[in-house]
């Protein structure tokens, strides 16, 4: 914890000064003690509470003053937040197998919903871009801090044929290179690192790629070659294998189908529609986990397995701690001011309550309000 105005902490000296003054007054009263005929009368006049109870209001008041003094110094706490200078590319699989209903309502809908929550959690942090891939990869949203545009794009995802994992990584790298001059485009030849980087090590670019797929590469660039290109640029690739190993019907509404070249067409994707039998064969739904693990290992990222929406949420929630984090100071003065004010108010309240209890226990009538003198 640091302080914007550390000199204001001198106000804490009020606490020992008040205690010293109270001690001096108490000692002076002892010297001025007088003799009385009956100690019983004195005991009846004293409050009916222990010595520790009488000190509660004073303790609350002094604690409140101390907390207010700390708040006056404007304390700040350093917290780690995602760097605003970094770029995160989301590469989402939109192949036909993402219509599988083993994840409710289907994989592509669940993935879009959780990706939207992930984008919202990084609001005010890094720029985020969206790449979708099936038979080829394309940039749906360039890196931006406009979370609304990203959310709109995620709600309009459509499926198509094929799975081009390697091309998705290359496309994401080129988008990062447009934003971060320190990252070279994939057309520039760079020597790969001598050793695979460690996920907990340093020296990485502040940028990263999050790749989600439910299958294996079927066309386009070799994913392992693409991973080496990312490693040469110190860009980590975090891979997520999504979906269960249980075959399920492939069902997508017409809004999630691509009617263009390479798309399914037909206005619906279910049993017998779009050229697929809808039984969810293993060739469509089997995740190449070994390839995804190798991509993550080569680039210094991590691999996560998610068989349902909750596991996907947990996997995405764990990723920001792996990204490039920076320290940000958060002002805590308002919290200290509120706590100090509550303690002072509590001291006054307890003191008034103890006064009323003493009046009742001693048999004194309640104090009547003062009335105006007669004219």
C-alpha positions as CSV (number, residue, x, y, z in Angstrom):
1,X,0.0,0.0,0.0
2,X,1.2,3.5,-0.9
3,X,0.0,7.0,0.0
4,X,-0.5,10.0,-2.2
5,X,-0.2,12.5,0.8
6,X,2.0,10.6,3.4
7,X,2.4,13.8,5.4
8,X,-1.3,13.5,6.4
9,X,-0.4,10.5,8.5
10,X,0.9,13.0,11.1
11,X,-2.8,13.2,12.1
12,X,-2.3,9.8,13.7
13,X,-0.3,11.6,16.5
14,X,-3.7,12.8,17.8
15,X,-4.4,9.3,19.1
16,X,-1.5,9.1,21.5
17,X,-1.9,12.7,22.5
18,X,-5.5,12.1,23.5
19,X,-4.6,9.0,25.4
20,X,-1.8,11.0,27.2
21,X,-4.2,13.8,28.0
22,X,-6.8,11.3,29.4
23,X,-4.1,9.7,31.5
24,X,-3.0,13.0,32.9
25,X,-6.6,14.1,33.8
26,X,-7.3,10.8,35.5
27,X,-4.1,11.1,37.6
28,X,-5.1,14.6,38.6
29,X,-8.5,13.5,39.7
30,X,-7.0,10.9,42.0
31,X,-4.9,13.5,43.7
32,X,-8.0,15.6,44.3
33,X,-9.9,12.7,45.9
34,X,-12.0,13.5,49.0
35,X,-13.3,11.4,51.9
36,X,-16.9,10.4,52.0
37,X,-19.0,9.1,54.9
38,X,-20.5,6.1,53.1
39,X,-19.0,4.2,50.1
40,X,-22.5,2.8,49.4
41,X,-23.7,6.2,48.2
42,X,-20.8,6.5,45.9
43,X,-21.4,3.0,44.4
44,X,-25.1,3.9,43.8
45,X,-24.0,7.1,41.9
46,X,-21.6,5.2,39.7
47,X,-22.8,3.8,36.3
48,X,-24.0,0.2,36.5
49,X,-21.4,-1.2,34.0
50,X,-17.9,-2.5,34.0
51,X,-14.8,-0.4,33.4
52,X,-14.3,-2.1,30.0
53,X,-17.8,-1.1,28.9
54,X,-17.2,2.5,29.7
55,X,-14.1,2.5,27.4
56,X,-16.0,1.2,24.4
57,X,-17.1,4.7,23.1
58,X,-13.6,6.1,23.5
59,X,-12.0,3.2,21.8
60,X,-14.4,3.4,18.9
61,X,-13.9,7.2,18.6
62,X,-10.1,6.9,18.7
63,X,-10.1,4.0,16.1
64,X,-12.4,6.1,13.9
65,X,-10.0,9.1,14.1
66,X,-7.1,6.9,13.2
67,X,-8.9,5.4,10.2
68,X,-9.9,8.9,9.0
69,X,-6.3,10.0,9.4
70,X,-5.1,7.1,7.2
71,X,-7.8,8.0,4.6
72,X,-6.6,11.6,4.6
73,X,-3.3,10.3,3.3
74,X,-5.0,8.9,0.2
75,X,-4.0,5.3,0.5
76,X,-3.6,3.3,-2.8
77,X,-3.4,-0.4,-3.4
78,X,-1.6,-1.9,-6.4
79,X,-3.6,-4.5,-8.3
80,X,-2.8,-6.5,-11.4
81,X,-4.9,-5.8,-14.5
82,X,-4.6,-6.9,-18.1
83,X,-2.3,-4.5,-20.0
84,X,-4.2,-2.0,-22.2
85,X,-1.3,-2.1,-24.7
86,X,-1.8,-5.8,-25.5
87,X,-3.9,-7.5,-28.1
88,X,-5.9,-10.7,-27.6
89,X,-7.2,-12.6,-30.7
90,X,-10.1,-15.0,-30.2
91,X,-10.0,-17.7,-32.9
92,X,-13.3,-19.6,-32.9
93,X,-14.1,-22.8,-34.8
94,X,-17.3,-22.4,-36.8
95,X,-17.1,-25.8,-38.6
96,X,-20.3,-27.9,-39.1
97,X,-19.5,-30.0,-36.0
98,X,-20.1,-27.0,-33.8
99,X,-23.8,-27.7,-34.4
100,X,-23.5,-30.7,-32.2
101,X,-26.1,-30.7,-29.4
102,X,-24.0,-32.5,-26.8
103,X,-23.6,-29.0,-25.3
104,X,-27.0,-27.2,-24.9
105,X,-28.4,-25.8,-27.1
106,X,-25.5,-26.6,-29.4
107,X,-21.7,-26.0,-29.3
108,X,-21.5,-22.8,-31.4
109,X,-24.2,-21.1,-29.3
110,X,-22.6,-22.1,-26.0
111,X,-19.2,-21.0,-27.2
112,X,-20.5,-17.6,-28.4
113,X,-22.2,-17.0,-25.1
114,X,-19.1,-17.8,-23.0
115,X,-16.8,-15.9,-25.4
116,X,-19.1,-12.8,-25.0
117,X,-18.8,-13.1,-21.2
118,X,-15.0,-13.4,-21.6
119,X,-14.9,-10.2,-23.7
120,X,-17.0,-8.3,-21.1
121,X,-14.6,-9.4,-18.3
122,X,-11.7,-7.7,-20.2
123,X,-13.6,-4.4,-20.7
124,X,-11.2,-1.5,-20.3
125,X,-8.2,-3.8,-20.8
126,X,-6.5,-5.1,-24.0
127,X,-7.8,-4.8,-27.5
128,X,-9.7,-7.9,-28.6
129,X,-10.1,-9.2,-32.1
130,X,-12.3,-12.0,-33.5
131,X,-11.2,-14.6,-36.1
132,X,-13.5,-17.4,-37.2
133,X,-12.4,-20.5,-39.1
134,X,-13.9,-23.4,-40.9
135,X,-12.5,-24.4,-44.3
136,X,-10.5,-21.1,-44.2
137,X,-10.0,-18.3,-41.6
138,X,-11.2,-14.8,-41.7
139,X,-11.2,-11.7,-39.5
140,X,-14.7,-11.0,-38.3
141,X,-13.7,-8.1,-36.0
142,X,-10.2,-6.4,-36.1
143,X,-8.6,-5.7,-32.7
144,X,-10.8,-3.2,-30.9
145,X,-11.9,-2.1,-27.5
146,X,-15.6,-1.9,-28.7
147,X,-17.1,-4.7,-26.7
148,X,-20.5,-4.1,-28.3
149,X,-19.2,-4.7,-31.8
150,X,-17.6,-7.9,-30.6
151,X,-20.8,-9.0,-28.8
152,X,-22.9,-8.4,-32.0
153,X,-20.4,-10.4,-34.1
154,X,-20.5,-13.3,-31.6
155,X,-24.3,-13.5,-31.8
156,X,-24.2,-13.7,-35.6
157,X,-21.8,-16.6,-36.0
158,X,-22.5,-19.0,-38.9
159,X,-21.1,-22.5,-39.6
160,X,-19.4,-23.8,-42.7
161,X,-17.4,-26.8,-43.9
162,X,-13.9,-27.7,-42.9
163,X,-11.5,-26.9,-40.1
164,X,-8.4,-24.8,-40.7
165,X,-6.7,-24.5,-37.3
166,X,-3.3,-23.6,-38.7
167,X,-4.7,-20.9,-41.0
168,X,-6.6,-19.4,-38.0
169,X,-3.3,-19.0,-36.0
170,X,-1.6,-17.4,-39.0
171,X,-4.5,-15.0,-39.6
172,X,-4.5,-14.0,-35.9
173,X,-0.8,-13.4,-36.0
174,X,-1.1,-11.1,-39.0
175,X,-3.8,-9.1,-37.2
176,X,-1.7,-8.7,-34.1
177,X,1.2,-7.5,-36.3
178,X,-1.0,-4.7,-37.7
179,X,-1.5,-3.4,-34.1
180,X,1.8,-4.2,-32.5
181,X,4.9,-3.2,-34.5
182,X,7.1,-5.5,-32.3
183,X,5.3,-8.5,-33.8
184,X,6.5,-9.3,-37.4
185,X,4.0,-10.5,-40.0
186,X,4.0,-14.2,-40.9
187,X,5.6,-13.3,-44.3
188,X,8.8,-12.4,-42.5
189,X,11.2,-15.3,-41.8
190,X,12.2,-15.5,-38.2
191,X,14.3,-18.1,-36.4
192,X,12.3,-20.2,-34.0
193,X,13.3,-20.2,-30.3
194,X,16.1,-22.6,-29.3
195,X,13.9,-24.1,-26.5
196,X,10.2,-24.3,-26.0
197,X,9.2,-21.5,-23.6
198,X,7.8,-22.1,-20.2
199,X,4.2,-21.0,-19.5
200,X,5.3,-19.4,-16.3
201,X,8.4,-17.7,-17.8
202,X,8.9,-14.2,-19.1
203,X,10.0,-12.7,-22.4
204,X,6.7,-13.1,-24.1
205,X,4.9,-10.5,-26.2
206,X,2.0,-8.8,-24.4
207,X,-0.3,-10.3,-27.1
208,X,-1.9,-13.7,-27.2
209,X,-4.2,-16.0,-29.2
210,X,-7.1,-17.9,-27.7
211,X,-8.1,-20.7,-30.1
212,X,-11.2,-22.8,-29.5
213,X,-12.0,-25.8,-31.6
214,X,-14.0,-29.1,-31.4
215,X,-12.2,-31.0,-34.0
216,X,-9.0,-31.6,-36.0
217,X,-7.3,-29.7,-38.8
218,X,-8.6,-30.8,-42.2
219,X,-7.2,-28.3,-44.6
220,X,-5.0,-25.3,-44.9
221,X,-1.6,-24.6,-43.2
222,X,-0.1,-27.1,-40.8
223,X,-1.0,-26.2,-37.2
224,X,2.4,-27.1,-35.9
225,X,4.1,-24.9,-38.5
226,X,1.7,-22.0,-37.5
227,X,2.7,-22.7,-33.9
228,X,6.3,-22.3,-34.7
229,X,5.6,-19.0,-36.4
230,X,3.9,-17.8,-33.3
231,X,6.7,-19.0,-31.0
232,X,9.3,-17.2,-33.2
233,X,7.3,-14.0,-32.4
234,X,6.9,-14.7,-28.7
235,X,3.1,-14.8,-29.1
236,X,1.5,-17.5,-26.9
237,X,-1.4,-19.6,-28.2
238,X,-3.9,-20.8,-25.6
239,X,-5.9,-23.7,-27.0
240,X,-9.3,-25.0,-25.8
241,X,-10.8,-28.3,-26.9
242,X,-14.6,-28.0,-26.7
243,X,-17.3,-30.7,-26.6
244,X,-17.8,-34.2,-25.3
245,X,-16.8,-37.5,-26.8
246,X,-20.4,-38.6,-27.0
247,X,-22.0,-38.5,-30.5
248,X,-25.0,-36.2,-30.6
249,X,-27.3,-34.9,-33.4
250,X,-26.1,-31.9,-35.3
251,X,-28.8,-29.2,-35.2
252,X,-28.4,-25.6,-36.2
253,X,-31.1,-23.1,-37.1
254,X,-31.0,-21.3,-40.4
255,X,-29.5,-18.2,-38.9
256,X,-26.4,-20.2,-38.0
257,X,-25.8,-21.6,-41.5
258,X,-23.7,-20.1,-44.2
259,X,-25.5,-20.2,-47.5
260,X,-22.5,-19.0,-49.5
261,X,-19.8,-21.0,-51.3
262,X,-18.6,-23.8,-49.0
263,X,-21.6,-23.4,-46.7
264,X,-24.4,-25.8,-45.9
265,X,-27.4,-24.0,-47.2
266,X,-30.8,-25.6,-46.9
267,X,-32.1,-23.2,-44.2
268,X,-31.6,-25.8,-41.4
269,X,-29.1,-28.3,-40.2
270,X,-30.4,-31.5,-38.7
271,X,-30.7,-35.1,-39.6
272,X,-30.4,-35.4,-43.3
273,X,-30.0,-31.7,-43.9
274,X,-27.2,-29.9,-45.7
275,X,-25.6,-33.1,-46.9
276,X,-24.9,-34.5,-43.4
277,X,-26.7,-37.4,-41.8
278,X,-26.8,-35.5,-38.4
279,X,-25.6,-38.5,-36.4
280,X,-22.4,-36.7,-35.3
281,X,-19.9,-39.2,-36.6
282,X,-16.4,-39.4,-35.0
283,X,-14.7,-37.9,-38.0
284,X,-16.6,-34.7,-37.3
285,X,-16.6,-34.6,-33.5
286,X,-13.2,-36.0,-32.5
287,X,-10.9,-33.4,-30.9
288,X,-7.2,-33.7,-31.8
289,X,-6.1,-33.0,-28.3
290,X,-2.5,-34.0,-28.9
291,X,-2.1,-31.4,-31.6
292,X,-3.7,-28.7,-29.4
293,X,-1.4,-29.6,-26.5
294,X,1.6,-29.4,-28.8
295,X,0.6,-26.0,-30.1
296,X,0.3,-24.7,-26.6
297,X,3.6,-26.2,-25.5
298,X,5.4,-24.8,-28.6
299,X,4.2,-21.3,-28.0
300,X,4.3,-21.2,-24.2
301,X,0.6,-21.2,-23.8
302,X,-1.7,-23.7,-22.0
303,X,-4.3,-26.3,-23.2
304,X,-7.7,-26.6,-21.6
305,X,-10.4,-29.2,-22.0
306,X,-14.0,-28.1,-21.8
307,X,-16.9,-30.6,-22.1
308,X,-19.7,-28.2,-21.2
309,X,-20.5,-24.5,-20.9
310,X,-19.4,-24.3,-17.3
311,X,-16.0,-25.9,-18.0
312,X,-15.6,-23.5,-20.9
313,X,-16.4,-20.5,-18.7
314,X,-13.8,-21.7,-16.1
315,X,-11.2,-22.2,-18.8
316,X,-11.8,-18.7,-20.2
317,X,-11.9,-17.1,-16.7
318,X,-8.5,-18.6,-16.0
319,X,-6.8,-17.0,-19.0
320,X,-6.4,-13.3,-18.0
321,X,-4.0,-14.3,-15.2
322,X,-1.8,-15.8,-18.0
323,X,-1.8,-12.7,-20.1
324,X,0.5,-9.7,-19.7
325,X,-0.5,-8.0,-16.5
326,X,0.4,-4.5,-15.3
327,X,0.1,-2.9,-11.9
328,X,-2.6,-0.3,-11.4
329,X,-3.0,1.9,-8.3
330,X,-6.6,2.0,-6.9
331,X,-7.5,4.8,-4.6
332,X,-8.9,3.5,-1.2
333,X,-9.5,6.9,0.4
334,X,-13.3,6.6,0.1
335,X,-13.3,3.3,1.8
336,X,-11.3,4.6,4.8
337,X,-13.4,7.7,5.0
338,X,-16.6,5.6,5.1
339,X,-15.2,3.2,7.7
340,X,-13.9,6.0,9.9
341,X,-17.2,7.8,9.7
342,X,-19.1,4.7,10.8
343,X,-16.8,4.2,13.7
344,X,-17.2,7.7,15.0
345,X,-21.0,7.4,14.6
346,X,-20.9,4.1,16.5
347,X,-19.0,5.8,19.3
348,X,-21.6,8.5,19.6
349,X,-24.4,6.0,19.5
350,X,-22.9,3.7,22.1
351,X,-22.2,6.6,24.4
352,X,-25.8,7.9,24.2
353,X,-27.2,4.3,24.8
354,X,-25.0,3.8,27.8
355,X,-26.2,7.2,29.2
356,X,-29.8,6.1,28.9
357,X,-29.2,2.7,30.6
358,X,-27.4,4.5,33.5
359,X,-30.3,6.9,34.0
360,X,-32.8,3.9,34.1
361,X,-30.7,1.8,36.5
362,X,-30.1,4.7,38.9
363,X,-33.9,5.5,39.1
364,X,-33.5,9.0,37.7
365,X,-36.6,10.3,35.8
366,X,-36.1,10.9,32.1
367,X,-35.0,14.4,31.3
368,X,-37.9,16.6,30.3
369,X,-37.5,19.0,27.4
370,X,-36.8,22.5,28.4
371,X,-39.8,24.8,28.2
372,X,-39.9,28.5,27.5
373,X,-40.0,30.8,30.6
374,X,-43.5,32.4,31.3
375,X,-44.0,35.9,29.9
